[in-house]
Every structure is written in structure tokens, then in C-alpha cells.
């Protein structure tokens, strides 16, 4: 559907679904609250023409198009240092919820985790990645509800993690609990429930961190007496002889 479409032209089911997808993204990003989302979604499925659909998303960004940044900064733009103190920034957080209904969502990269974030997946899935995130408080709660779906929470090494979720014919991964966090690191509490679904929680470094470690491991291997490379090369030459 385009803005210059004839207003009286009948809309198709595909047109209505495209508008509904824009609304779901807006809800997940915090542009709409649940009441506004439900009101607009109901209007979407009742719409019969392009003229009725167009106003529903007129104040929302199109899919895949980044809206212009506000002139007033919403948070600290640069971390004060590379430690945990520079990542606990206060404020309200980038968004408070993400929803996947027969679809998926992702929260990853540079974003601010609010004091409480809720992820909901019904016949869908979601990824909540905190490895490059800032935190609105020293303790944040990630509430995960997975119904016939799944969710993954990825935390960086050093963060204190507590898993308090429950599963009914489903499960919550408890594998990351028990490890002490770094001094000054935020605490992440994962709650919620899984019904015919699952919530996985894992510690994982970023790709950039793994890349930085590869040269160091290579140098360490070459410095070993009779390094594996040298022995392997000699062994191959003898076997070849």
C-alpha cells in the first residue's frame, strides 16, 4: 500500500497484514502502548479501503526506515569508560517490551535496558541480547513469557544472572546461575514462564571480542617451545620421506 493509492480502492488482506506488522513493531519499540496498539489493530482489520488504512500508521515510521534522531539526547551518548560503571546510565530505557505473535523480535546492539523489560512470544520467538547494551539501573528484570514459542536471553561474561522463571510443559535454562558477577557489574534477573516453549539464557562474548582474542592465542601458540606448528611440520616431512 502506498500513500498515493486511491483512497476508495478496496484493501486486500495482505494490505491489512502489512499495516498490522507496522503496529507490532511500534508496540515492541515503545512507540505505542498496549491500549493504542489494540485500538489501531482493531481498526486495521475492520478497514475496507486504503483511505481507512492510511491514517492508522501515518505517525509511525515505515518498516526498515530509521526515523530521524531527536535533537535532544535521550541518554548518555558516549560511555565514560570501558568498565561497568560507564554502562549503568540511568534513565527510562530504550523500550520496555517486545512482542512476537506468529513472528519474531530482536533486541540487540546498542540499546538501554530498562529496569523491567517484558518479552512475549506466542507461536514465535525472540532474542534479547544484552552484550552491547547499557543498563538503566544496577539491577534489571527481564520478564519472558513464551507460549508455544521460544526466547533467548544473551548476557555478557561478568554479569550477575539470576533465573527465576518457571516452565509448564516447557523450560527455563538455569545453566548460567551460580557464577559470581564482576565487581560493579549489573544484576540481571530473568523471570516469567514458558508453556509448551522454552527460554534459554546464555553467557556469550561479542564477535568483536572473540576476534580480538584470536591473534593473542596465535602468538601464544607460536611462542611455545617446539610449538605445534613446528612439530606438525617436522612430522609431516618425516612421514612424507
LOBAVO-569776 format. One record per residue (C-alpha): residue in three letters; x, y, z. Coordinates in steps of 0.1 Angstrom, whole numbers. Layout:
! residues N
+------+-------+-------+-------+
! code !  east ! north !    up !
+------+-------+-------+-------+
!  ala !     X !     Y !     Z !
...
+------+-------+-------+-------+
! end
This chain:
! residues 241
+------+-------+-------+-------+
! code !  east ! north !    up !
+------+-------+-------+-------+
!  unk !     0 !     0 !     0 !
!  unk !    13 !    35 !    -9 !
!  unk !     3 !    70 !     2 !
!  unk !    -8 !    79 !   -33 !
!  unk !   -31 !    49 !   -36 !
!  unk !   -67 !    57 !   -45 !
!  unk !   -85 !    62 !   -11 !
!  unk !  -117 !    44 !   -22 !
!  unk !   -98 !    14 !   -36 !
!  unk !  -106 !   -18 !   -17 !
!  unk !   -77 !   -30 !     5 !
!  unk !   -66 !   -66 !     5 !
!  unk !   -58 !   -90 !    34 !
!  unk !   -21 !   -85 !    25 !
!  unk !   -25 !   -48 !    29 !
!  unk !   -41 !   -52 !    63 !
!  unk !   -13 !   -75 !    74 !
!  unk !    14 !   -51 !    64 !
!  unk !    -3 !   -24 !    85 !
!  unk !    -6 !   -48 !   114 !
!  unk !    32 !   -56 !   112 !
!  unk !    40 !   -19 !   114 !
!  unk !    18 !   -17 !   145 !
!  unk !    35 !   -47 !   161 !
!  unk !    70 !   -32 !   155 !
!  unk !    57 !     1 !   170 !
!  unk !    45 !   -17 !   201 !
!  unk !    78 !   -36 !   205 !
!  unk !    98 !    -3 !   202 !
!  unk !    76 !    15 !   227 !
!  unk !    60 !    39 !   202 !
!  unk !    26 !    26 !   211 !
!  unk !    13 !    14 !   244 !
!  unk !    -9 !   -18 !   246 !
!  unk !   -42 !     2 !   245 !
!  unk !   -32 !    22 !   214 !
!  unk !   -19 !   -10 !   197 !
!  unk !   -52 !   -29 !   203 !
!  unk !   -73 !     1 !   192 !
!  unk !   -53 !     5 !   160 !
!  unk !   -51 !   -32 !   153 !
!  unk !   -89 !   -35 !   156 !
!  unk !   -93 !    -6 !   132 !
!  unk !   -69 !   -23 !   108 !
!  unk !   -88 !   -55 !   105 !
!  unk !  -121 !   -35 !   101 !
!  unk !  -107 !   -13 !    74 !
!  unk !  -121 !   -19 !    39 !
!  unk !  -103 !     7 !    18 !
!  unk !   -69 !    23 !    15 !
!  unk !   -84 !    56 !    28 !
!  unk !   -93 !    38 !    61 !
!  unk !   -59 !    22 !    64 !
!  unk !   -37 !    52 !    57 !
!  unk !   -43 !    72 !    89 !
!  unk !   -36 !    42 !   112 !
!  unk !     2 !    43 !   106 !
!  unk !     6 !    79 !    94 !
!  unk !    26 !    89 !   126 !
!  unk !    47 !    57 !   126 !
!  unk !    80 !    50 !   107 !
!  unk !    78 !    27 !    77 !
!  unk !    93 !    -8 !    81 !
!  unk !   131 !    -7 !    75 !
!  unk !   133 !    31 !    76 !
!  unk !   150 !    47 !   106 !
!  unk !   133 !    78 !   118 !
!  unk !   154 !   110 !   124 !
!  unk !   171 !   112 !   157 !
!  unk !   157 !   138 !   182 !
!  unk !   178 !   169 !   187 !
!  unk !   176 !   164 !   225 !
!  unk !   197 !   134 !   235 !
!  unk !   177 !   107 !   254 !
!  unk !   206 !    94 !   273 !
!  unk !   244 !    94 !   275 !
!  unk !   258 !    91 !   241 !
!  unk !   294 !    80 !   250 !
!  unk !   304 !    56 !   277 !
!  unk !   326 !    72 !   303 !
!  unk !   350 !    42 !   302 !
!  unk !   351 !     6 !   292 !
!  unk !   340 !    -7 !   327 !
!  unk !   306 !   -15 !   341 !
!  unk !   302 !    19 !   357 !
!  unk !   300 !    35 !   323 !
!  unk !   272 !    12 !   312 !
!  unk !   248 !    18 !   341 !
!  unk !   234 !    51 !   327 !
!  unk !   200 !    56 !   344 !
!  unk !   170 !    69 !   325 !
!  unk !   140 !    51 !   313 !
!  unk !   154 !    26 !   288 !
!  unk !   151 !    24 !   250 !
!  unk !   119 !     3 !   252 !
!  unk !   100 !   -17 !   278 !
!  unk !    85 !   -46 !   258 !
!  unk !    88 !   -67 !   227 !
!  unk !    60 !   -89 !   212 !
!  unk !    61 !  -117 !   187 !
!  unk !    28 !  -132 !   176 !
!  unk !    35 !  -158 !   149 !
!  unk !    66 !  -138 !   142 !
!  unk !    99 !  -128 !   158 !
!  unk !   116 !   -99 !   175 !
!  unk !   152 !   -89 !   184 !
!  unk !   167 !   -65 !   209 !
!  unk !   204 !   -63 !   203 !
!  unk !   233 !   -40 !   196 !
!  unk !   235 !    -6 !   215 !
!  unk !   203 !    -1 !   235 !
!  unk !   194 !     8 !   271 !
!  unk !   178 !   -20 !   291 !
!  unk !   150 !    -5 !   313 !
!  unk !   145 !   -15 !   350 !
!  unk !   119 !   -40 !   337 !
!  unk !   116 !   -54 !   302 !
!  unk !    89 !   -78 !   291 !
!  unk !    92 !  -101 !   261 !
!  unk !    62 !  -120 !   249 !
!  unk !    62 !  -148 !   222 !
!  unk !    32 !  -167 !   210 !
!  unk !    39 !  -191 !   182 !
!  unk !    70 !  -171 !   177 !
!  unk !   104 !  -163 !   191 !
!  unk !   126 !  -135 !   204 !
!  unk !   162 !  -126 !   211 !
!  unk !   171 !  -103 !   240 !
!  unk !   208 !   -96 !   236 !
!  unk !   225 !   -76 !   264 !
!  unk !   261 !   -79 !   254 !
!  unk !   264 !   -43 !   240 !
!  unk !   236 !   -28 !   260 !
!  unk !   236 !    -1 !   286 !
!  unk !   215 !    -5 !   318 !
!  unk !   190 !    19 !   333 !
!  unk !   198 !     5 !   368 !
!  unk !   222 !   -17 !   387 !
!  unk !   195 !   -44 !   387 !
!  unk !   172 !   -51 !   358 !
!  unk !   144 !   -76 !   354 !
!  unk !   138 !   -94 !   321 !
!  unk !   103 !  -110 !   321 !
!  unk !    99 !  -136 !   295 !
!  unk !    66 !  -152 !   285 !
!  unk !    69 !  -179 !   259 !
!  unk !    37 !  -197 !   248 !
!  unk !    43 !  -224 !   222 !
!  unk !    74 !  -204 !   213 !
!  unk !   109 !  -196 !   225 !
!  unk !   131 !  -168 !   237 !
!  unk !   168 !  -164 !   241 !
!  unk !   185 !  -140 !   266 !
!  unk !   222 !  -134 !   259 !
!  unk !   243 !  -118 !   286 !
!  unk !   280 !  -108 !   286 !
!  unk !   305 !  -125 !   308 !
!  unk !   308 !  -108 !   342 !
!  unk !   271 !  -100 !   347 !
!  unk !   254 !  -115 !   377 !
!  unk !   224 !  -135 !   365 !
!  unk !   195 !  -149 !   385 !
!  unk !   169 !  -171 !   367 !
!  unk !   135 !  -173 !   385 !
!  unk !   113 !  -184 !   356 !
!  unk !    91 !  -215 !   356 !
!  unk !    81 !  -239 !   328 !
!  unk !    49 !  -258 !   323 !
!  unk !    54 !  -284 !   296 !
!  unk !    84 !  -262 !   288 !
!  unk !   115 !  -250 !   305 !
!  unk !   138 !  -222 !   317 !
!  unk !   175 !  -226 !   312 !
!  unk !   193 !  -225 !   346 !
!  unk !   228 !  -231 !   333 !
!  unk !   242 !  -196 !   339 !
!  unk !   232 !  -193 !   375 !
!  unk !   257 !  -196 !   403 !
!  unk !   286 !  -177 !   387 !
!  unk !   296 !  -146 !   406 !
!  unk !   295 !  -113 !   387 !
!  unk !   323 !   -88 !   383 !
!  unk !   325 !   -60 !   409 !
!  unk !   302 !   -32 !   399 !
!  unk !   285 !   -53 !   372 !
!  unk !   247 !   -51 !   368 !
!  unk !   225 !   -78 !   380 !
!  unk !   200 !   -94 !   355 !
!  unk !   170 !  -112 !   369 !
!  unk !   152 !  -134 !   344 !
!  unk !   116 !  -142 !   353 !
!  unk !    84 !  -154 !   336 !
!  unk !    70 !  -187 !   324 !
!  unk !    71 !  -210 !   294 !
!  unk !    42 !  -231 !   283 !
!  unk !    49 !  -256 !   256 !
!  unk !    80 !  -235 !   249 !
!  unk !   114 !  -225 !   263 !
!  unk !   136 !  -197 !   275 !
!  unk !   173 !  -200 !   271 !
!  unk !   198 !  -179 !   290 !
!  unk !   235 !  -180 !   279 !
!  unk !   267 !  -161 !   285 !
!  unk !   284 !  -151 !   253 !
!  unk !   311 !  -127 !   242 !
!  unk !   306 !  -104 !   212 !
!  unk !   320 !  -112 !   179 !
!  unk !   345 !   -83 !   182 !
!  unk !   358 !   -96 !   215 !
!  unk !   363 !  -131 !   200 !
!  unk !   382 !  -116 !   171 !
!  unk !   405 !   -97 !   194 !
!  unk !   414 !  -128 !   212 !
!  unk !   424 !  -148 !   181 !
!  unk !   457 !  -131 !   174 !
!  unk !   466 !  -134 !   211 !
!  unk !   460 !  -171 !   211 !
!  unk !   480 !  -174 !   178 !
!  unk !   510 !  -156 !   193 !
!  unk !   509 !  -178 !   224 !
!  unk !   509 !  -209 !   203 !
!  unk !   540 !  -198 !   183 !
!  unk !   559 !  -189 !   215 !
!  unk !   556 !  -224 !   230 !
!  unk !   589 !  -244 !   229 !
!  unk !   587 !  -269 !   200 !
!  unk !   553 !  -252 !   190 !
!  unk !   526 !  -273 !   175 !
!  unk !   533 !  -257 !   141 !
!  unk !   569 !  -267 !   141 !
!  unk !   563 !  -302 !   153 !
!  unk !   535 !  -308 !   129 !
!  unk !   556 !  -296 !   100 !
!  unk !   585 !  -319 !   110 !
!  unk !   562 !  -348 !   115 !
!  unk !   547 !  -343 !    80 !
!  unk !   581 !  -341 !    64 !
!  unk !   592 !  -374 !    81 !
!  unk !   560 !  -392 !    71 !
!  unk !   564 !  -378 !    36 !
!  unk !   600 !  -392 !    34 !
+------+-------+-------+-------+
! end
